[in-house]
Amino acid sequence: MALWLALACPTAALAAPALRSAARPLPREPRVAMHAVPSSPAMLTREDGKNGKLRRLLAAAAVPHDELPCIAFERLEGGAQLCDELRRASFDWCVITSPESAAVFLDAWRAADSPKVRVASVGAGTAEVLLEAGLAPEFVPSKATAKTLAAELPLGAGGSCRALYPASAIASSGIEEGLEARGVTVHRIDTYTTVPAAWGPSDEERAKATEVVTFASPSAVRVWAERVGTKAVAVCIGGTSADEARRLGFADVRCPSSPGVEAWAQEVAALWHS
């Protein structure tokens, strides 16, 4: 029958395979994602003087980088109140959640004649600042986040627990809520605040040309998004900054599974060496 159809109507024989192809298309080859090495240096946005460790790690990994701080810190009058509280020593734990908070705390601690205190540090970077001053943290959580610190902070068996929490004025209330949910009485003192860093015209031009930007705080993410936009790949030190970057509209946001400068540097280096 097929032979008769081909002889009687040659065009039908040609059409039949076409119809079969339309009904069952051939499988396509998978599309291969191409990775382009960034053509501009990775931009480091921590406050002035705080990018040293990340710079060294990126240099060792042969990753080009530049520095453009997005934020700066200003001390508040709460520092004097913190000094008074340290002299009274009426708390069980002092909770430190950032390197800058550690620096402010240490100034007050020295002014109070270095009393004996139990310090909980949010992570290795903050602990390093404390250790350099000769004050070893007694507790560091399994993951460097305020939420984990609040969940894991050791409490006295059956007794009340009081925590002194020197913080940034713009820090969320997450750690207080987490501790209070466990029955801890938290005394928060705002000892410093974060403000946008000053940029000049040349800084804005450098920022606009940036393809990869690093963030260590939600504050830095907000400053960059407001001034530059959200085009660049955002490589964040941890989940809090990454969540803020996604909320503000960054399409490509990366962060290590465990916060820390070493893992952060590896995330950045992967964009050049993957």
Backbone bond lengths (Angstrom), bond angles and torsions (degrees), N, CA, C in turn:
res aa  C-N    CA-C-N  psi(-1)  N-CA   C-N-CA  omega(-1)  CA-C   N-CA-C  phi
1 M - - - 1.469 - - 1.509 110.25 -
2 A 1.370 116.78 -45.39 1.462 120.36 179.63 1.510 110.75 -62.87
3 L 1.406 116.09 -37.04 1.462 118.96 179.35 1.505 110.40 -66.48
4 W 1.366 116.72 -41.79 1.470 120.37 178.42 1.516 110.65 -60.86
5 L 1.358 116.57 -41.90 1.465 120.60 -178.68 1.517 110.39 -65.03
6 A 1.321 116.74 -37.28 1.460 119.70 -179.79 1.506 111.11 -67.96
7 L 1.360 116.59 -38.54 1.460 119.48 179.97 1.509 111.22 -73.07
8 A 1.350 115.59 -39.76 1.455 119.34 -176.51 1.511 111.93 -75.21
9 C 1.300 117.23 -34.59 1.473 120.72 -175.74 1.520 109.11 -143.04
10 P 1.311 117.90 85.94 1.464 121.14 -176.34 1.518 112.81 -57.11
11 T 1.337 118.64 -33.40 1.468 119.77 -177.82 1.510 111.46 -67.27
12 A 1.321 117.15 -30.22 1.462 120.31 179.00 1.515 110.44 -65.48
13 A 1.358 115.36 -38.47 1.457 118.59 179.40 1.510 111.06 -64.36
14 L 1.326 115.87 -33.80 1.457 119.16 178.23 1.516 111.51 -73.56
15 A 1.337 116.64 -34.18 1.459 120.63 -176.44 1.517 111.94 -72.82
16 A 1.335 116.90 -32.59 1.455 119.85 -173.89 1.518 113.23 -58.54
17 P 1.355 118.37 -49.42 1.463 117.07 178.39 1.516 112.67 -60.24
18 A 1.349 116.33 -34.69 1.460 118.84 179.98 1.514 110.73 -63.76
19 L 1.326 116.69 -40.11 1.453 120.41 178.75 1.523 110.67 -65.45
20 R 1.357 115.63 -39.84 1.456 118.78 179.58 1.525 110.66 -64.31
21 S 1.355 116.16 -37.68 1.460 119.80 179.45 1.513 111.08 -66.39
22 A 1.339 116.55 -38.46 1.456 119.55 179.84 1.521 110.80 -65.99
23 A 1.323 115.56 -35.50 1.455 119.01 -178.41 1.523 111.64 -72.94
24 R 1.351 116.86 -36.55 1.459 120.43 -178.25 1.527 108.88 -130.60
25 P 1.355 117.89 82.95 1.462 120.58 -176.73 1.522 111.14 -63.00
26 L 1.315 115.43 147.46 1.454 120.71 177.18 1.523 109.68 -67.46
27 P 1.323 117.88 143.79 1.472 119.60 178.65 1.519 111.45 -64.31
28 R 1.335 116.07 138.84 1.458 120.91 178.72 1.524 110.17 -88.06
29 E 1.314 115.80 152.63 1.457 120.15 175.45 1.525 108.85 -71.23
30 P 1.310 118.28 141.81 1.471 120.15 179.37 1.514 111.39 -61.72
31 R 1.343 115.30 142.81 1.456 120.69 177.89 1.521 109.17 -74.43
32 V 1.303 117.01 131.79 1.458 122.16 -179.55 1.516 108.90 -93.65
33 A 1.344 116.52 123.44 1.462 120.60 178.38 1.519 109.38 -73.92
34 M 1.303 116.96 127.77 1.455 122.12 -179.87 1.521 109.25 -95.62
35 H 1.309 116.04 135.63 1.464 120.74 178.70 1.516 108.68 -109.35
36 A 1.326 116.16 117.80 1.461 120.92 178.68 1.516 108.95 -97.95
37 V 1.319 116.11 130.14 1.462 120.38 177.04 1.524 108.63 -67.78
38 P 1.321 118.94 131.08 1.475 120.51 179.70 1.525 111.32 -55.39
39 S 1.321 115.52 141.82 1.469 120.41 -177.79 1.521 112.56 -95.41
40 S 1.334 117.60 -6.62 1.466 121.21 177.92 1.529 108.97 -120.03
41 P 1.324 118.35 157.80 1.464 120.20 -178.96 1.530 112.07 -65.24
42 A 1.319 116.11 152.51 1.465 120.42 170.77 1.525 108.34 -65.66
43 M 1.328 116.55 133.90 1.463 120.34 -177.37 1.532 109.78 -98.81
44 L 1.331 115.77 126.24 1.458 122.38 -179.65 1.519 108.77 -99.70
45 T 1.330 117.16 126.78 1.471 120.19 -167.82 1.522 114.75 -116.59
46 R 1.332 117.72 6.45 1.468 117.96 177.25 1.523 109.90 -63.54
47 E 1.324 115.31 164.43 1.459 120.49 -179.06 1.526 110.73 -59.45
48 D 1.314 116.01 156.93 1.458 122.75 -176.26 1.532 110.85 -54.38
49 G 1.333 115.56 129.39 1.454 120.85 178.53 1.511 114.98 90.06
50 K 1.337 118.83 -4.03 1.468 121.20 -175.66 1.536 113.25 -108.87
51 N 1.331 117.51 6.06 1.459 120.07 -177.68 1.527 113.53 -98.30
52 G 1.328 117.53 4.12 1.458 120.91 -171.47 1.517 114.52 -57.43
53 K 1.323 117.62 -48.36 1.466 120.21 -176.84 1.521 111.21 -65.25
54 L 1.316 117.59 -43.23 1.462 120.67 178.70 1.521 110.32 -63.93
55 R 1.327 117.73 -39.63 1.469 121.13 178.25 1.525 110.64 -60.29
56 R 1.326 116.70 -44.48 1.470 119.82 -178.77 1.527 111.34 -63.78
57 L 1.319 116.63 -41.91 1.461 120.18 -180.00 1.528 111.70 -66.43
58 L 1.316 117.20 -40.65 1.463 120.31 179.01 1.525 111.01 -68.94
59 A 1.313 117.15 -38.03 1.470 120.26 177.19 1.526 110.32 -62.57
60 A 1.336 116.68 -41.29 1.461 120.51 178.85 1.524 111.51 -64.77
61 A 1.338 116.56 -28.00 1.464 121.50 178.90 1.525 112.34 -92.32
62 A 1.331 116.99 7.69 1.471 122.53 179.44 1.527 112.04 58.79
63 V 1.320 116.31 39.88 1.465 121.83 177.02 1.527 108.74 -102.73
64 P 1.329 118.61 120.51 1.471 119.91 177.27 1.523 110.57 -65.63
65 H 1.317 116.80 139.40 1.464 119.43 -176.62 1.524 110.39 -151.45
66 D 1.304 114.54 159.19 1.459 122.81 179.13 1.527 106.80 -141.10
67 E 1.317 116.40 170.21 1.465 120.35 -175.59 1.519 110.62 -128.88
68 L 1.324 115.38 131.17 1.460 121.51 177.00 1.532 108.15 -148.20
69 P 1.333 118.18 88.84 1.466 120.21 -177.52 1.529 112.26 -57.25
70 C 1.323 115.40 134.95 1.465 121.14 176.61 1.524 112.01 -94.50
71 I 1.325 116.68 -23.31 1.462 119.79 -174.19 1.524 111.40 -132.75
72 A 1.325 114.90 161.11 1.464 122.79 173.22 1.524 107.25 -139.10
73 F 1.327 115.98 160.63 1.460 120.64 -177.97 1.518 111.02 -110.68
74 E 1.329 115.02 145.42 1.464 121.60 174.40 1.522 108.70 -128.30
75 R 1.318 116.80 129.62 1.461 121.42 178.51 1.533 110.24 -72.97
76 L 1.323 115.34 148.04 1.462 122.01 178.85 1.531 110.15 -116.33
77 E 1.312 115.72 170.59 1.468 120.64 -178.37 1.525 112.56 -67.55
78 G 1.315 116.64 -13.01 1.461 119.58 178.77 1.515 113.39 -61.78
79 G 1.344 116.88 -17.94 1.460 119.55 178.58 1.518 112.32 -60.42
80 A 1.332 117.41 -39.00 1.470 121.31 178.22 1.526 110.56 -67.11
81 Q 1.325 116.45 -39.66 1.470 120.22 177.72 1.526 110.66 -64.49
82 L 1.334 115.94 -38.26 1.459 120.23 178.08 1.528 110.83 -61.78
83 C 1.311 116.25 -41.33 1.466 121.04 178.11 1.532 110.68 -59.47
84 D 1.322 116.89 -43.45 1.467 121.11 178.86 1.530 111.13 -62.87
85 E 1.329 116.41 -42.42 1.465 120.28 -179.91 1.528 110.99 -64.75
86 L 1.324 116.67 -37.54 1.462 119.86 178.96 1.528 111.13 -66.83
87 R 1.314 117.06 -35.38 1.468 120.03 176.92 1.534 110.75 -65.96
88 R 1.339 115.86 -37.69 1.470 119.29 -179.14 1.530 111.97 -73.05
89 A 1.335 115.68 -29.27 1.480 121.10 179.20 1.523 112.15 51.66
90 S 1.322 116.39 46.83 1.467 120.60 -176.33 1.527 111.88 -100.93
91 F 1.319 117.15 36.02 1.459 120.72 -177.84 1.527 108.78 -141.99
92 D 1.348 115.24 162.41 1.469 120.94 -179.77 1.524 112.24 -93.54
93 W 1.327 116.23 -34.99 1.459 121.19 -179.09 1.521 109.75 -134.86
94 C 1.316 115.50 147.20 1.461 121.07 165.43 1.521 106.45 -111.67
95 V 1.314 116.93 121.24 1.460 122.76 -172.86 1.530 109.45 -101.62
96 I 1.335 116.09 119.90 1.467 122.24 -176.70 1.523 108.92 -116.56
97 T 1.329 116.66 123.67 1.466 119.57 -170.01 1.526 115.34 -117.93
98 S 1.328 118.76 10.20 1.467 120.44 176.30 1.520 109.18 -164.00
99 P 1.334 117.93 157.66 1.464 120.01 176.38 1.527 112.92 -58.79
100 E 1.328 118.12 -38.41 1.460 119.87 179.73 1.526 110.93 -68.38
101 S 1.323 116.44 -40.27 1.462 119.97 175.53 1.526 110.37 -60.81
102 A 1.338 116.27 -37.08 1.466 120.54 177.20 1.521 111.03 -64.51
103 A 1.336 117.17 -41.73 1.466 120.69 -179.51 1.527 111.29 -63.65
104 V 1.338 116.70 -42.92 1.464 120.66 178.72 1.530 110.01 -66.46
105 F 1.330 115.68 -43.05 1.465 120.32 178.70 1.531 111.29 -59.26
106 L 1.325 116.98 -43.54 1.467 120.37 -177.61 1.526 111.76 -64.31
107 D 1.320 117.02 -37.06 1.470 119.46 176.70 1.529 110.59 -61.61
108 A 1.341 115.74 -44.18 1.469 119.75 179.22 1.526 110.87 -68.40
109 W 1.316 116.53 -37.82 1.471 121.45 179.82 1.532 111.01 -62.87
110 R 1.327 116.76 -43.21 1.469 120.25 177.92 1.530 110.36 -65.96
111 A 1.340 116.09 -41.61 1.471 119.82 179.67 1.525 111.64 -63.93
112 A 1.331 116.42 -25.70 1.469 121.38 178.46 1.526 111.59 -90.79
113 D 1.346 116.85 14.57 1.476 122.99 178.88 1.524 113.20 69.38
114 S 1.329 115.61 34.98 1.475 122.50 171.44 1.524 113.61 50.45
115 P 1.334 117.69 58.81 1.469 119.63 179.98 1.528 111.63 -67.42
116 K 1.311 116.34 160.94 1.462 120.88 176.78 1.526 108.59 -74.51
117 V 1.327 116.05 122.86 1.464 121.06 -178.59 1.523 109.29 -137.66
118 R 1.331 115.50 153.75 1.470 121.57 172.14 1.520 107.14 -99.25
119 V 1.321 115.06 119.50 1.457 120.00 -174.95 1.522 110.06 -113.26
120 A 1.328 115.99 133.63 1.461 122.90 171.44 1.522 107.82 -107.90
121 S 1.323 116.32 127.00 1.467 121.81 -178.79 1.518 109.72 -109.58
122 V 1.321 116.92 139.10 1.462 120.67 -176.67 1.520 112.75 -66.87
123 G 1.336 118.10 -29.56 1.458 119.97 -177.43 1.509 112.35 -168.39
124 A 1.331 115.49 -174.90 1.464 121.44 -173.19 1.521 112.63 -65.77
125 G 1.339 117.54 -39.65 1.459 120.08 -178.86 1.518 112.13 -62.76
126 T 1.312 115.97 -43.41 1.464 120.79 177.69 1.527 110.53 -68.46
127 A 1.327 116.43 -40.53 1.467 120.58 178.35 1.524 111.28 -61.50
128 E 1.323 116.82 -36.27 1.469 120.83 -179.79 1.526 111.30 -61.71
129 V 1.338 116.80 -40.48 1.470 120.74 178.02 1.524 109.98 -62.24
130 L 1.320 116.59 -42.50 1.465 121.04 -179.91 1.527 111.43 -67.15
131 L 1.322 116.31 -43.01 1.464 120.66 -178.51 1.522 111.86 -64.14
132 E 1.323 116.44 -37.29 1.464 119.88 179.07 1.526 111.52 -62.01
133 A 1.326 116.44 -24.73 1.470 121.01 178.12 1.526 111.95 -93.17
134 G 1.328 116.81 2.83 1.458 120.21 178.64 1.508 114.79 85.85
135 L 1.332 117.38 16.56 1.466 121.56 -179.99 1.528 108.62 -117.50
136 A 1.315 116.34 105.68 1.464 120.80 -176.52 1.525 110.78 -86.18
137 P 1.332 118.51 125.67 1.464 120.04 176.18 1.526 110.59 -63.47
138 E 1.309 116.27 142.25 1.463 121.10 177.24 1.519 111.97 -90.07
139 F 1.332 116.51 -12.90 1.464 118.86 179.21 1.523 110.23 -148.83
140 V 1.347 115.41 133.95 1.461 123.57 171.75 1.526 106.07 -133.30
141 P 1.329 119.82 127.69 1.469 120.97 -175.91 1.524 112.46 -70.11
142 S 1.327 115.60 167.72 1.463 121.17 -178.51 1.519 112.40 -68.03
143 K 1.313 117.57 -23.74 1.465 122.64 176.32 1.518 108.01 -134.92
144 A 1.323 115.95 138.38 1.472 120.42 -172.18 1.520 112.13 -80.21
145 T 1.320 116.36 66.32 1.461 121.48 174.35 1.524 108.90 -134.58
146 A 1.321 115.42 152.47 1.465 119.93 178.48 1.526 110.86 -62.25
147 K 1.318 116.46 -36.97 1.466 120.48 -179.73 1.528 111.01 -61.54
148 T 1.335 116.24 -43.97 1.464 119.99 -179.93 1.520 110.91 -68.42
149 L 1.330 116.83 -39.39 1.463 120.13 177.77 1.528 110.26 -59.45
150 A 1.332 116.14 -46.08 1.464 119.93 -179.46 1.524 111.67 -62.98
151 A 1.328 116.54 -34.43 1.465 120.31 -178.12 1.522 112.78 -77.94
152 E 1.341 117.18 -28.44 1.466 120.13 -171.56 1.528 114.55 -107.76
153 L 1.319 118.68 -8.06 1.467 120.24 -177.37 1.533 110.46 -55.09
154 P 1.326 118.69 124.46 1.471 120.36 -179.53 1.530 111.45 -64.70
155 L 1.316 115.35 132.87 1.462 121.06 178.74 1.523 109.47 -115.66
156 G 1.311 115.90 152.08 1.460 120.09 177.94 1.518 111.05 -64.67
157 A 1.318 116.45 142.82 1.466 120.89 -178.07 1.524 110.76 -65.22
158 G 1.327 115.86 111.73 1.456 121.59 174.24 1.513 115.82 74.71
159 G 1.327 118.48 -8.91 1.459 120.06 -177.39 1.515 112.32 -100.60
160 S 1.316 114.72 172.09 1.461 119.64 177.32 1.526 109.20 -77.79
161 C 1.310 115.23 157.24 1.460 120.69 179.68 1.518 108.44 -134.67
162 R 1.320 115.90 135.25 1.463 121.25 179.13 1.526 108.61 -119.48
163 A 1.322 115.71 133.35 1.461 120.68 -178.59 1.523 109.95 -122.63
164 L 1.314 115.71 132.98 1.461 122.59 173.75 1.520 107.05 -96.64
165 Y 1.326 116.86 126.96 1.465 121.42 -172.30 1.521 110.19 -127.27
166 P 1.347 118.36 90.37 1.467 120.54 173.04 1.524 109.12 -76.28
167 A 1.331 117.05 128.08 1.461 119.75 -169.25 1.519 111.88 -141.02
168 S 1.325 114.07 169.62 1.458 120.71 169.06 1.525 108.72 -76.07
169 A 1.317 116.20 145.84 1.465 120.06 179.97 1.522 112.12 -62.95
170 I 1.335 117.06 -22.92 1.464 119.10 -178.41 1.524 112.11 -100.97
171 A 1.325 117.99 5.31 1.467 120.46 178.11 1.524 109.86 -66.99
172 S 1.320 116.07 145.27 1.460 120.20 178.61 1.530 109.85 -69.56
173 S 1.310 115.17 172.07 1.468 120.28 179.72 1.526 112.03 -93.09
174 G 1.326 116.70 13.81 1.463 120.30 -174.41 1.510 114.52 -58.61
175 I 1.333 116.94 -44.53 1.465 118.46 -176.97 1.528 110.85 -69.96
176 E 1.332 116.87 -36.17 1.469 119.43 176.53 1.525 110.65 -62.87
177 E 1.318 115.96 -46.36 1.461 119.82 -178.41 1.524 111.04 -63.35
178 G 1.344 116.18 -40.90 1.459 119.67 179.45 1.517 112.48 -63.80
179 L 1.329 116.58 -41.90 1.466 120.15 179.23 1.523 111.87 -71.77
180 E 1.323 116.33 -42.19 1.465 119.57 -179.57 1.523 111.56 -64.32
181 A 1.335 116.49 -31.75 1.466 119.69 176.76 1.525 111.57 -64.45
182 R 1.331 116.62 -20.84 1.469 121.55 177.95 1.530 111.69 -97.63
183 G 1.332 116.98 8.17 1.451 120.90 177.40 1.514 115.41 89.56
184 V 1.330 117.44 11.32 1.466 121.58 -179.27 1.525 109.52 -85.41
185 T 1.317 116.53 136.31 1.461 121.57 172.36 1.528 107.82 -87.91
186 V 1.326 116.51 118.86 1.466 121.25 -174.42 1.524 109.93 -108.66
187 H 1.317 115.78 128.36 1.466 121.44 174.23 1.528 107.53 -110.54
188 R 1.315 115.52 101.57 1.463 120.89 -179.49 1.525 109.99 -89.61
189 I 1.340 115.70 136.12 1.463 121.98 174.30 1.526 107.89 -128.33
190 D 1.319 116.73 118.93 1.464 120.47 177.31 1.529 108.59 -78.92
191 T 1.328 116.21 111.20 1.463 121.05 -173.24 1.525 113.92 -104.49
192 Y 1.332 116.64 -15.37 1.467 120.18 178.52 1.520 108.58 -157.33
193 T 1.300 115.97 169.36 1.456 119.99 175.36 1.518 109.62 -138.58
194 T 1.315 115.17 164.60 1.460 122.16 -178.45 1.517 109.17 -109.26
195 V 1.327 116.43 132.09 1.464 121.51 179.10 1.525 108.80 -127.24
196 P 1.340 118.07 155.98 1.468 119.88 176.61 1.526 111.37 -63.11
197 A 1.316 116.58 138.62 1.465 121.21 176.71 1.528 109.90 -74.96
198 A 1.314 115.86 150.20 1.470 120.69 178.36 1.527 109.93 -75.70
199 W 1.340 116.44 134.71 1.465 123.00 175.25 1.520 109.23 -121.45
200 G 1.320 115.41 149.92 1.452 121.60 171.54 1.521 110.35 -103.78
201 P 1.344 117.85 176.25 1.470 121.15 -179.68 1.526 113.17 -56.37
202 S 1.326 117.79 -40.13 1.469 119.76 -179.41 1.526 110.90 -67.19
203 D 1.323 117.12 -32.23 1.465 120.46 176.86 1.521 110.86 -65.04
204 E 1.308 116.43 -41.18 1.461 120.14 179.14 1.525 111.12 -63.66
205 E 1.327 117.18 -38.56 1.462 120.58 178.60 1.527 110.42 -65.59
206 R 1.324 117.37 -42.63 1.468 120.34 177.44 1.522 110.78 -61.49
207 A 1.311 115.80 -41.50 1.463 119.95 -178.74 1.527 111.33 -64.06
208 K 1.317 116.73 -42.05 1.466 120.44 -178.04 1.524 112.18 -65.45
209 A 1.331 117.16 -26.22 1.465 120.98 -179.92 1.525 112.63 -87.16
210 T 1.319 117.27 -1.85 1.466 121.79 -174.02 1.524 111.65 -78.64
211 E 1.333 115.82 133.85 1.464 121.39 177.02 1.525 112.63 -102.10
212 V 1.332 117.17 -26.15 1.465 122.21 -179.76 1.521 108.11 -131.53
213 V 1.333 116.48 124.52 1.466 120.93 -178.83 1.527 108.96 -126.81
214 T 1.326 116.35 139.69 1.466 120.75 -179.17 1.521 110.28 -105.31
215 F 1.335 115.82 143.37 1.462 121.24 -178.98 1.527 110.16 -132.52
216 A 1.332 115.61 137.56 1.465 121.15 176.51 1.521 112.04 -116.38
217 S 1.335 117.83 1.83 1.463 120.19 179.87 1.521 109.60 -157.81
218 P 1.332 117.21 151.00 1.463 119.81 174.75 1.524 112.32 -59.52
219 S 1.331 117.86 -31.38 1.468 120.95 179.71 1.521 110.99 -60.79
220 A 1.332 116.42 -44.26 1.461 120.33 179.07 1.525 110.89 -64.84
221 V 1.326 116.64 -38.47 1.469 120.35 177.67 1.526 110.17 -59.34
222 R 1.325 116.64 -45.06 1.465 120.40 -177.38 1.528 111.56 -64.90
223 V 1.330 116.81 -41.94 1.470 119.86 179.88 1.524 110.05 -62.84
224 W 1.327 117.01 -45.79 1.471 120.15 -178.91 1.529 110.85 -63.19
225 A 1.330 116.79 -46.35 1.466 120.36 -178.35 1.521 111.02 -60.86
226 E 1.323 117.15 -39.40 1.462 120.79 -179.26 1.524 111.57 -69.39
227 R 1.325 117.02 -38.21 1.466 120.10 -174.73 1.525 113.91 -89.49
228 V 1.327 116.44 -32.03 1.463 120.03 -170.63 1.520 112.81 -118.54
229 G 1.324 117.13 -31.44 1.453 120.25 -173.75 1.517 110.49 107.42
230 T 1.325 116.03 -166.21 1.466 120.93 -172.68 1.526 112.67 -125.93
231 K 1.334 117.16 26.32 1.464 120.73 -177.84 1.523 113.40 -71.14
232 A 1.323 117.25 -37.27 1.466 121.73 -172.17 1.524 111.95 -69.19
233 V 1.323 115.39 158.56 1.463 120.84 169.50 1.527 107.58 -71.58
234 A 1.326 117.28 127.68 1.467 122.21 -179.21 1.523 109.07 -100.38
235 V 1.329 116.38 117.03 1.466 121.20 177.34 1.528 107.27 -109.16
236 C 1.321 116.36 111.60 1.469 121.97 -170.85 1.520 111.26 -106.90
237 I 1.322 115.53 150.42 1.463 120.39 -178.71 1.521 111.76 -70.35
238 G 1.321 117.47 -26.59 1.462 120.40 -178.05 1.514 112.59 -161.72
239 G 1.323 115.08 -177.39 1.454 121.14 -172.30 1.510 115.51 -66.77
240 T 1.325 118.74 -32.51 1.462 120.54 -178.32 1.524 111.04 -63.96
241 S 1.325 116.36 -46.19 1.466 120.35 177.99 1.526 110.65 -68.04
242 A 1.333 116.62 -38.76 1.464 120.44 179.83 1.526 111.12 -63.47
243 D 1.320 117.25 -41.64 1.470 120.45 178.15 1.528 110.81 -61.53
244 E 1.328 116.72 -40.62 1.460 119.77 179.44 1.522 110.84 -67.11
245 A 1.332 117.26 -38.68 1.464 120.48 178.30 1.529 110.75 -62.64
246 R 1.307 117.02 -42.86 1.470 119.72 178.44 1.526 110.47 -65.83
247 R 1.311 116.59 -41.40 1.468 120.35 -179.61 1.521 111.39 -60.17
248 L 1.329 116.24 -36.01 1.462 120.59 -177.52 1.524 113.14 -84.16
249 G 1.334 117.79 -7.80 1.455 119.27 172.86 1.512 116.91 110.83
250 F 1.325 119.25 8.18 1.464 119.79 173.47 1.525 108.19 -65.32
251 A 1.337 116.57 127.83 1.458 120.28 -176.48 1.524 112.32 -80.93
252 D 1.322 117.46 -33.99 1.465 122.09 -178.00 1.527 108.31 -117.14
253 V 1.329 116.14 102.93 1.467 122.20 -177.34 1.524 108.34 -121.39
254 R 1.327 115.84 129.05 1.460 120.16 -178.90 1.525 109.72 -128.97
255 C 1.332 115.95 146.73 1.465 120.07 173.87 1.513 108.45 -158.97
256 P 1.330 117.59 152.01 1.465 120.17 178.87 1.521 111.25 -69.79
257 S 1.327 116.07 156.91 1.466 119.71 179.75 1.525 111.46 -67.58
258 S 1.325 116.59 -31.11 1.464 121.79 175.43 1.518 108.81 -120.43
259 P 1.339 118.32 121.94 1.463 120.31 -177.37 1.525 111.86 -60.24
260 G 1.316 115.92 147.03 1.461 121.92 179.09 1.513 109.21 159.13
261 V 1.322 117.18 150.82 1.466 120.48 -175.19 1.523 111.07 -66.83
262 E 1.335 118.13 -39.00 1.461 120.29 -178.98 1.528 111.17 -62.05
263 A 1.333 116.13 -48.92 1.466 120.04 179.41 1.521 111.04 -65.71
264 W 1.304 116.77 -35.16 1.474 122.34 177.15 1.524 109.64 -61.73
265 A 1.321 116.97 -46.85 1.464 121.09 179.02 1.527 111.01 -61.21
266 Q 1.326 117.26 -37.15 1.462 120.40 178.47 1.523 111.42 -64.57
267 E 1.340 116.74 -38.77 1.470 120.30 177.17 1.526 110.67 -61.78
268 V 1.324 116.62 -41.12 1.467 120.29 178.36 1.522 109.90 -66.22
269 A 1.323 117.07 -48.06 1.466 121.53 -176.67 1.522 111.87 -60.93
270 A 1.330 117.28 -31.04 1.464 120.49 -179.36 1.523 112.11 -60.88
271 L 1.313 117.84 -27.39 1.466 120.83 179.20 1.524 111.60 -70.84
272 W 1.317 117.08 -22.43 1.463 121.02 178.17 1.525 112.57 -98.25
273 H 1.319 117.56 -26.91 1.463 120.00 -169.62 1.519 114.44 -120.43
274 S 1.323 119.02 5.81 1.466 119.41 -179.64 1.523 110.67 -79.08
